[in-house]
């Protein structure tokens, strides 16, 4: 039988849709590669890292530039664009919302304030917090940005970065002392990261705020670098308390990771 024009059109749709999906996947992959490279790259660098031909990358970048997700610099290199800021801020808020039930469990099981933080460029940003029932004002709060070298979450997030990248970050940010116990040398910080890799958790021992200790672990396989922590008075977050708190932190971090990785919508 002759094929109708409607049938021909319908048969062509999957291929067209498949091409559209592939373009989307490639565009998002390029954005992530740009972020991994520090936010600014050249087309040849993207081609080398992605394996895509230059004409394909050029076409995708033109579209991303037109949409405002990428901008072309005067030196002809490409940088992440301003429209991504709004998406990132909204995603951070949602991530904090998803994390709150897990942080609430931490508070319930440890009695201390629980936090979630992300690595945003060279800074740590706190995206979620559930306060302890104990009355105590602390430095950390949602939206606050701090330098990584003086925080437990910063150590947890940077522990598995190559030493050269850590040194470069510290050179960009400097290492100002928040307290007399803040680590202020790259060698000292790298030694602290080695200790984190050995124990599996990070400690801020009066380094950001005198009288406050923090224990932190990374969220494994998080879509963006994230860590959770508990903060409390040094008199309560003792070495003995650490032995009980760290296993709880690890368990909650693993469960949060699994929740973030889940792509299935909840069933009614």
C-alpha positions as CSV (number, residue, x, y, z in Angstrom):
1,X,0.0,0.0,0.0
2,X,1.2,3.5,-0.6
3,X,2.5,5.3,2.5
4,X,0.4,8.3,3.5
5,X,2.0,11.7,4.1
6,X,0.8,11.6,7.7
7,X,2.6,8.2,8.3
8,X,5.8,9.5,6.7
9,X,5.7,12.6,9.0
10,X,5.1,10.5,12.1
11,X,7.9,8.1,11.2
12,X,10.3,11.0,10.8
13,X,9.5,12.4,14.3
14,X,11.5,10.0,16.4
15,X,14.7,10.8,14.4
16,X,14.1,14.5,14.7
17,X,13.4,14.2,18.4
18,X,16.5,12.0,18.8
19,X,18.6,14.7,17.2
20,X,17.1,17.3,19.5
21,X,17.8,15.3,22.6
22,X,21.4,14.7,21.5
23,X,21.9,18.4,21.0
24,X,20.6,19.1,24.4
25,X,22.8,16.5,26.0
26,X,25.8,17.9,24.1
27,X,25.0,21.5,25.1
28,X,24.7,20.5,28.8
29,X,27.9,18.5,28.6
30,X,29.7,21.6,27.2
31,X,28.4,23.8,30.0
32,X,29.6,21.3,32.6
33,X,33.0,21.1,30.9
34,X,33.2,24.9,31.0
35,X,32.4,24.9,34.7
36,X,35.0,22.3,35.3
37,X,37.6,24.4,33.5
38,X,36.9,27.4,35.7
39,X,34.1,29.0,33.6
40,X,36.1,30.2,30.5
41,X,37.4,28.0,27.7
42,X,38.3,28.1,24.0
43,X,36.6,26.1,21.3
44,X,39.7,24.0,20.7
45,X,39.9,23.1,24.4
46,X,36.2,22.0,24.4
47,X,36.8,20.0,21.2
48,X,39.8,18.2,22.8
49,X,38.0,17.4,26.0
50,X,34.6,16.4,24.5
51,X,35.7,14.7,21.4
52,X,33.2,16.7,19.3
53,X,34.2,18.3,16.0
54,X,34.7,22.1,16.0
55,X,31.8,22.9,13.7
56,X,29.4,21.1,16.1
57,X,30.8,22.9,19.1
58,X,30.6,26.2,17.3
59,X,27.0,25.7,16.4
60,X,26.0,24.7,19.9
61,X,27.9,27.6,21.4
62,X,26.2,30.1,19.1
63,X,22.9,28.8,20.4
64,X,24.0,29.1,24.0
65,X,25.3,32.6,23.4
66,X,22.0,33.7,21.8
67,X,20.1,32.3,24.8
68,X,22.4,34.1,27.3
69,X,23.8,30.9,28.9
70,X,27.3,31.6,27.4
71,X,29.0,34.8,26.4
72,X,31.9,35.4,24.0
73,X,34.8,37.3,25.5
74,X,36.8,39.9,23.6
75,X,39.7,37.4,23.4
76,X,37.3,35.1,21.5
77,X,37.1,32.6,24.3
78,X,33.7,31.6,25.8
79,X,32.5,32.1,29.4
80,X,29.5,31.0,31.3
81,X,26.8,33.5,30.9
82,X,24.6,35.5,33.4
83,X,21.4,33.6,32.8
84,X,22.9,30.6,34.5
85,X,23.1,32.6,37.8
86,X,19.3,32.6,38.2
87,X,19.1,28.9,37.4
88,X,21.9,28.2,39.9
89,X,20.3,30.2,42.6
90,X,17.0,28.5,42.1
91,X,18.6,25.1,42.1
92,X,20.6,25.9,45.3
93,X,17.3,26.8,47.0
94,X,15.7,23.6,45.9
95,X,18.7,21.6,46.9
96,X,18.5,23.1,50.4
97,X,14.8,22.3,50.6
98,X,15.4,18.7,49.6
99,X,18.2,18.4,52.2
100,X,16.2,19.8,55.2
101,X,14.6,16.5,56.2
102,X,18.0,14.9,56.3
103,X,19.5,17.8,58.3
104,X,16.5,17.5,60.7
105,X,17.5,13.9,61.3
106,X,21.0,15.0,62.1
107,X,19.7,17.5,64.7
108,X,17.4,14.9,66.2
109,X,20.2,12.3,66.5
110,X,23.1,14.6,67.5
111,X,21.4,17.5,69.2
112,X,23.5,20.0,67.2
113,X,22.9,22.4,64.4
114,X,23.1,20.8,61.0
115,X,24.2,22.5,57.8
116,X,24.6,21.8,54.1
117,X,27.1,23.7,52.0
118,X,28.3,23.8,48.4
119,X,31.5,24.8,46.7
120,X,30.6,27.7,44.5
121,X,33.7,28.8,42.5
122,X,36.3,29.5,45.2
123,X,33.8,30.0,48.0
124,X,31.7,27.9,50.3
125,X,28.0,28.8,50.4
126,X,25.6,27.5,53.0
127,X,22.4,26.4,51.3
128,X,20.5,24.8,54.2
129,X,20.4,24.7,57.9
130,X,18.3,23.2,60.7
131,X,19.2,24.8,64.1
132,X,19.7,22.9,67.3
133,X,17.1,23.2,70.0
134,X,19.9,24.5,72.2
135,X,20.0,28.3,72.2
136,X,23.3,29.4,70.6
137,X,24.0,32.0,68.0
138,X,26.6,30.8,65.4
139,X,28.4,32.2,62.4
140,X,26.8,29.9,59.9
141,X,23.5,30.8,58.2
142,X,21.8,30.1,54.9
143,X,23.3,32.2,52.1
144,X,26.5,33.0,53.9
145,X,29.7,32.7,51.9
146,X,33.0,31.9,53.4
147,X,36.5,30.8,52.3
148,X,37.1,27.1,52.4
149,X,40.3,27.1,54.5
150,X,38.6,28.0,57.8
151,X,35.7,25.6,57.7
152,X,35.0,21.9,58.1
153,X,32.8,21.8,55.0
154,X,35.6,23.4,53.0
155,X,38.0,20.8,54.1
156,X,35.5,18.0,53.3
157,X,34.8,19.4,49.8
158,X,38.5,20.0,48.9
159,X,40.0,16.8,50.4
160,X,40.1,15.0,47.1
161,X,41.1,17.9,44.9
162,X,44.6,17.6,43.3
163,X,47.1,19.5,45.5
164,X,48.0,21.9,42.7
165,X,44.3,22.9,42.3
166,X,44.0,23.5,46.1
167,X,47.2,25.7,46.0
168,X,45.8,27.7,43.1
169,X,42.5,28.2,44.9
170,X,44.3,29.3,48.1
171,X,46.5,31.7,46.1
172,X,43.3,33.3,44.6
173,X,41.4,33.6,47.9
174,X,44.3,34.2,50.4
175,X,44.1,32.6,53.8
176,X,43.0,35.3,56.2
177,X,42.7,34.3,59.9
178,X,39.2,34.2,61.2
179,X,40.6,33.2,64.7
180,X,44.0,32.5,66.1
181,X,43.4,28.8,65.3
182,X,42.7,29.3,61.6
183,X,45.1,27.5,59.3
184,X,46.9,30.2,57.3
185,X,49.5,28.3,55.2
186,X,49.0,26.1,52.1
187,X,51.2,23.5,53.7
188,X,49.1,23.4,56.9
189,X,45.9,23.2,54.9
190,X,47.2,20.4,52.6
191,X,48.2,18.5,55.7
192,X,44.7,18.9,57.1
193,X,43.2,17.6,53.9
194,X,45.5,14.5,54.1
195,X,44.1,13.9,57.6
196,X,40.5,14.2,56.2
197,X,41.3,11.6,53.5
198,X,42.6,9.3,56.3
199,X,39.7,9.7,58.7
200,X,36.9,10.3,56.2
201,X,35.6,13.4,58.0
202,X,36.7,17.0,58.5
203,X,37.0,19.1,61.7
204,X,36.8,22.8,62.2
205,X,38.2,23.2,65.7
206,X,37.6,26.8,66.7
207,X,39.0,27.9,63.3
208,X,36.0,29.9,62.0
209,X,34.6,30.9,65.4
210,X,36.1,30.5,68.9
211,X,34.1,28.2,71.0
212,X,32.5,26.3,68.1
213,X,33.6,22.9,66.7
214,X,32.3,21.5,63.4
215,X,32.3,18.0,62.0
216,X,31.7,17.6,58.2
217,X,31.6,14.9,55.5
218,X,31.1,15.2,51.8
219,X,27.9,14.0,50.1
220,X,29.1,11.2,47.9
221,X,28.3,11.3,44.2
222,X,26.4,14.6,44.6
223,X,25.5,16.3,41.3
224,X,27.4,19.3,42.6
225,X,30.2,19.3,45.2
226,X,28.3,19.3,48.6
227,X,29.0,18.6,52.2
228,X,26.9,18.3,55.4
229,X,28.1,19.2,58.9
230,X,27.1,19.6,62.5
231,X,28.2,22.6,64.5
232,X,28.1,23.1,68.3
233,X,29.9,24.3,71.3
234,X,33.4,22.9,71.7
235,X,32.3,21.7,75.2
236,X,29.7,19.4,73.6
237,X,31.3,18.5,70.3
238,X,34.2,16.7,72.1
239,X,36.4,13.9,70.9
240,X,34.1,11.4,72.6
241,X,31.1,12.9,71.0
242,X,32.8,12.9,67.6
243,X,33.0,9.1,67.7
244,X,29.2,8.9,67.9
245,X,28.4,11.8,65.6
246,X,30.6,10.9,62.6
247,X,28.8,7.6,61.8
248,X,25.5,9.4,61.8
249,X,26.9,12.1,59.5
250,X,28.1,9.4,57.1
251,X,24.8,7.5,57.1
252,X,22.8,10.7,56.5
253,X,25.2,11.8,53.7
254,X,24.8,8.5,51.9
255,X,21.0,8.6,52.2
256,X,20.9,12.2,50.9
257,X,23.2,11.2,48.0
258,X,20.8,8.4,47.1
259,X,17.8,10.8,47.2
260,X,19.6,13.3,45.0
261,X,20.6,10.6,42.5
262,X,17.0,9.3,42.2
263,X,15.4,10.2,38.9
264,X,12.1,8.5,39.5
265,X,9.1,10.7,40.4
266,X,7.4,9.8,43.6
267,X,4.3,7.6,43.1
268,X,1.0,8.6,44.5
